[in-house]
Amino acid sequence: CLTDPVDRVALFECVDRLRLNNSPGEPVPASPPVSMRQWMTRARDQLRLTCLESTRALVAAVEAKDPHTRAHSLTVSEYAEAIGRELGLSSPQLQSVRTAALLHDIGKISIPDAILTKPGPLNTAERRIIERHPAAALEIMGHLSFLAAERPLILHHHERFDGKGYPARLQGEDIPL
């Protein structure tokens, strides 16, 4: 369903049928015809897919910028999904975990190359900069309403169970899943 393009002609025909059945200014019925609901669902799903594909292009840009992380996001996504299945997460939860894992490092696009690709350890100032990438990811993707469930996962992907992670030093059950 997600890969099928929305048939625009059929969608417009459904909208026209709704318009013809209503007087000007009269609200659209609360329960549109089943076919209209199906088209709207497909259109929403297609829009979500298009947005995710566009965001995935940003992930590819980050991975191209940092040769050490090529395919990293995909690998993290596969592991996260496997762990989620073992934890018994629902299908929507698994989708959120998978999507958040794919997008978790998108904020690295804001990190200077000299820091991102630096051989050897980072100094304290450089570490502070790299630790901003989860918040930068939210700045980049914060306006995408369909990622509401993924935002906390992306922001807190470097938290540690012992509370020594970043950005908020959350610990234990306070770390969102």
N, C-alpha and C positions, 0 to 999 in steps of 0.2 A: 504494500500500500504506500509506503513512504517513498519508493522510487518511481511510482507512476506519476507522470505529470498530470496536473489538474486540467480537465477538459474545460477550457474557458468558455466555449460556446454553450456547453450544458450548464455551467455555473450561471452565466448571464441569462439563459433561458429560465432557470429557476427563479432568479431575482425578478425577471420580467413578469413571471406568473404571479409572484407575490404582489408586485406593484399593481397588476391588472385586477387582482382580487380585492384590493383595498382602495378606498377613496383617498384623495390627496390629504395629507396631514393625519390620516388614520394610522395608528401604530401597526407595525408588522405583528402578526399573531405570535403569542408567546411560545407556541409549539409549532414551528415550521414543519412542512411536509418532511417525511423521512428522507426523501431524496435530497432535500436541501440540507438537512443535518449531515447526511453522509458527505455531501460536497464540501460543506464548511469544515468538517473534520479532516477531510483529505487536504483541503487548502491549508488549514492550520498545521497539519503534519508536514506538508511540503515546505511551508515557510520555516518551520523549526529545522527541518533538514537543511534547507538552504543556509540558514544562519549558522548551523553547526559546521557545514562545509566551509563557509567563509572563515569561521573562527579556526577551523583546522588548518586553513591556509596560513593563518598567523602563527600557529604552532609550528608549521613547517618552516616559516621564516625564522623563528627562534632556533629551531634545530639546525638550520643552515648556518646561522650566526655562530653557534657553538658546536664545533665538530665533536666534542666529547659527549654530547647528548643526542646524537642522531637516533631516532626511533625510540628514545627513552620514554616519551609520553605514551606511546602505544604499548610498550612493555609494562609500564606501570598500570595502565588501564587493564591489561589482561590479568595481572596479578591481583589488582583490586577487585575485579569482578569475581575471580576465583575465591578470594577470601570472603567476599560478600555472599557468595553461594553457600560456602561452608557455614557462615553465620546465620543462614536462613533468611536473608533479606528478601523482601517482596520484589516483584518485577520492576515496579516504578523506582524502588530504592536502588536496585542494581543498575538501572539506567542512569540514575543520578550519580552513583559512584563511578560508573564507567565514563560518563561525560566529564565529571570533575577531574578524574585522573588524566584524561586526554588533555585537559586545559590547564592543569595545575601550574605549569611553568610559563604560561603566556606572559606573565609580568617580566620575565627575563629579557623581553625585547627592549625594555627600558634601561637595562644595565649596560654600561659602557663595555665595548669589546675588550678593552685592556684588562678589565676585572673578570669578565665572563670567561675569557680564554687564557687567563694568566696561568703559566705553569708554576707549580709549587703552591705553598700555603698563602692564604690571604692575610693581610695585616688587619688590625682592628677596624680601621676606617673602611677598608674594602669590604670587610665582613658585614659591617652595618649597612653598606649599600646593597650588597647581595641579599641581605635579609629583608629588604623592602620589596622584593619581587612578588610576594603574595598580595600585598596591598596594592601594588601596581597592577596586578591582574584584575582586581576588582575595579580599579579606576578605568581600565580598558574595557571591561565587559559589564560593568555595573548597570548600564542602561538596557541590557538585554533581559527583559522581564521573564523570558522562558527559562532563564538560568537561576531563578530564585533559590531552588533547592540545592543547587551546586555551589552557590557563593560561599557559604560557611565552610564547605569541604575544601574549596580552593584556598580560601584565606588561611585556614589552619592546617594545611598539609605538612607543615614542618613542626607542629607541636609534638611533644614527647610525653609519654605516660608519666614520667617522673617530674614533669613541669619545667624541664630545662630547654624546651624548644622555643620557637618563635612563630608569630609575632607577639602573642599575648601571654606566653608562658602558662597556657592551660595545662591541666594535668588530669589523668584518669578519665572518669566519666564526663568531665566537662568538655572534652574534645569532641566536636561534632562528628557524627557518622551518618 
